Each structure stands twice: as C-alpha cells, then as structure tokens.
Amino acid sequence: MKTSSKVRGTGSRIQAGILLKGGSSRPYPLSSEDMAFATRMYREAVIWRKRIDYALSKYVRQELDTLDFDVLTSLRIGAAQLLILRTPAHAAVSATVEAHTSRKTRGLVNAVLRKLSKHVEKDDIPDHVFYSHPEELVRRWESRYGKVLTKKLLVWNNQPPPLGGYAFGKIPEDTTPGSFLEKYRVIQRQGAIKLPPFFYIQDESASIVGQGMAKLPGESILEIGAAPGGKTAHLDGTGFVVSLDKKVRRMNRWLENSERMGWENSFPVGADCSALPFKAQFDKVIIDAPCTNTGVYRRRFDARWNWTPKLEQGLVVIQRKMLQESSKAVKLGGILVYSTCSIEPAENSEAVRFFEKNNTMFERIPFPAPKELLTSEGFLSVFPPEIGLDGLFAVAWIKKS
Ligand SMILES: C[S@@+](CC[C@H](N)C(=O)[O-])C[C@H]1O[C@@H](n2cnc3c(N)ncnc32)[C@H](O)[C@@H]1O
C-alpha cells in the first residue's frame, strides 16, 4: 500500500502514531530512513510525555485524558517534533495533520499544533516536568543523590543509547571496544547493520554482570529469570546450565536466541521459582530478578511511566521471595548470585541485608568485576551518569556450613 498523501513524511507520522497507540503493524512500505524517523518520533513522544502534555495543556481547553485517543496521539507526535526534535514547524504541523486520519478532528489537531509551534517554554518548569519523569521518583532521587546528580541522571535517561553487544565469536568490523571489556563492541556504523554470528546486543553493564557470573566457580548452574538470555549468553560453555523463567513468551525469545547463538549446554525450563524441585543440587545459582528497571530507563524508555511506590514495594516482596527460594538450590560450598538493573536501594543493598539476616550460612564474596565498579561492600554497582553505562547491581555469596 502507498500513501496517497502529497505531504512528505506523512507515512512516518502515521507509523509513529501506530507505535504510540501500542500497535506494531507496518501498513506503509517506508524506507529505512522514514522508519527510523517514525521510531524516533515514537521514542521522543513516550519519553517526553510529561513535558509535551504540560505544553499541550496550555492550548487544549479540556483535560488531555478526556480527548479522543487518536487526537491525543497526533498531538503528542506533533509536539515531539516541535518541542524535542525541533522539526521545522511547517513540516511538523502539515505532515502530522495529514497523517491524522479522522477528518472530523483534523481541524482541532491543526489548530493546537499551530499554536504550539509558537510556544516558548518558560525557565520555571519543575525538573520532573522538564525532564519528564514521575514526580515522586524525582523527589526520592533528589533526597538520595542531591539535585545536581539527579539532574545528570534525568538527562542520561532521556538520551538515545549507543548500539553495542558482546562478541562471543569474531570481532565485527566497524566496532570499537567498550569502556571495560575488549570483547564488548560499540557499533559505529549508522543505518542497517548485518551482525556477525555469535554477537549478543546488550549494554556493556549487562556484559560485565554476565562475565562476572561466568567467572564465579561452578559447573552445574541454575539460572533463574533467564529469559531472553542476556546472561545465558555468558554462562553457556562454562558448565551445565538450567535456564529457568516463568514467562513462556519470554522463554520463546530465549529459544530463538539459543538457536541463533548456538547454545549447547543450556537447557530451558518454563517454571516459577517459588516451587523449585531442586534442593542443594547446584554449584552456582543465579537470580536475575524482575525489577523497576530504574537503571535502564534510557533503553526501557517506557518503563518510567509504570513506576509507582506500589510497584516498587510489590517487586521488593517478589525479589526477596525469589532470593530466599532459589538459595535452597545451592550446594554446600556453592555460589549464589543476585542481580537487578535497578538503582534503588530497596531492591539492592536492602534486599542483601534482609537476606543475610535470615541466612547466616551465606557469606558475601566480592563480585568479579572491574574494581572501579565495586563498592566497599563487594557489590557491583553502576550509577549511570558517573560510569557512563546502564545502571545495575550484583552481589555474590558462598554457602558455608
Ligand atoms: C531481569 S529479567 C531477566 C533478564 C535475563 N536474565 C537476561 O539477561 O536477558 C527477570 C526475569 O525474571 C522472570 N521471573 C519473574 N518472576 C519469576 C519467578 N517467580 N520464577 C521464575 N522467573 C521469574 C521474568 O519473567 C523475567 O524474564
């Protein structure tokens, strides 16, 4: 199907709207450049939703969430271009209006975007609006890190991440090494890339955790929360790995990765770790726990809008249960690892202390990672704007008698 539009770039605006409404279809044959622009508009409209809505609300008479969803979607796509991408106003407005399918509401979209194109943002916008994050989360970060460091974190979270991954096979051309790992490769080329075999796309911090997990001793390995396989990629080949996850859809992605990466010693299990049939059988048990993702907001750019104190509290309960249950599968003298991609103490250091209080046979050991990433307590802890990588946390114990 071809767009009949005479306005350039209408197809990419239609595609951006489809993505923003939660769809994934591609009704128009877009060039890779137009598809990249559609994805960029979608990403910015999601990230900057709070700042965009704050500006839009000045030109819409009703509450934004009472607007027709298609109208709101077109307004957000238009506003992302005007406020964030700084697309020239005539192109942003006319192509977005053209892409808005309902003739009945086109006039409204046009009128609001025209006014918005002359909008000047004032200096007194609060940081949580300007940098578009949940207000309470920003207040918490400010009381923990101070205003300056929090602002750096907010800026970091809104930046597009570089593309890179770990080379388990040949080092691909047009790549440069990561900041810490030689085999971590940052892809320098723009546009469509043909990846070599055995290359796993992930942030360098995920590779650092994966490499650390692989270095810890133990040939029988139980990996909990394994899908889609970012850590399995590092563990496969170091022993016999049982890779367990409770979500079937995510395990399907693990299976695809297994086939692509040629994992030979990792075996998938779809199961909930709260009912493990294993007792003290594994040399090494690894829990990569579900978390708030606050360390990886620049990649999981929609995750900030799921954050609530209640979400965190619920995850804290789940994480503590997973750690407790999974620890039963560790042999005497074996290793236990817990990791998250959160930067919240409740999910990290406080989870560790809670576990250690009730499990004195587990003695903390330093996590094998570059020493500049280790805390004095032996945790691997990355705070993104200080280190320049995604945020994460990992800790390891040995089980003593
Ligand atoms: C952070 S993700 C894992 C990422 C994965 N290790 C990787 O590196 O690609 C956490 C995983 O834990 C899984 N999970 C959550 N609760 C679980 C449970 N009770 N038992 C098993 N897996 C669980 C989720 O389905 C999710 O895939």
The ligand as an ORCA input file, in Angstrom:
! r2SCAN-3c Opt
* xyz 0 1
  C      15.512     -9.027     34.539
  S      14.563    -10.177     33.706
  C      15.754    -11.360     33.202
  C      16.687    -10.926     32.116
  C      17.586    -12.055     31.616
  N      18.331    -12.699     32.677
  C      18.577    -11.521     30.599
  O      19.692    -11.158     30.960
  O      18.208    -11.446     29.413
  C      13.754    -11.044     35.007
  C      13.059    -12.314     34.597
  O      12.539    -12.950     35.765
  C      11.399    -13.700     35.373
  N      10.618    -14.050     36.581
  C       9.895    -13.221     37.357
  N       9.358    -13.903     38.391
  C       9.776    -15.177     38.285
  C       9.556    -16.379     39.041
  N       8.800    -16.357     40.128
  N      10.128    -17.513     38.624
  C      10.891    -17.542     37.501
  N      11.138    -16.447     36.739
  C      10.580    -15.296     37.122
  C      10.700    -12.753     34.413
  O       9.829    -13.459     33.573
  C      11.859    -12.115     33.662
  O      12.117    -12.771     32.458
*
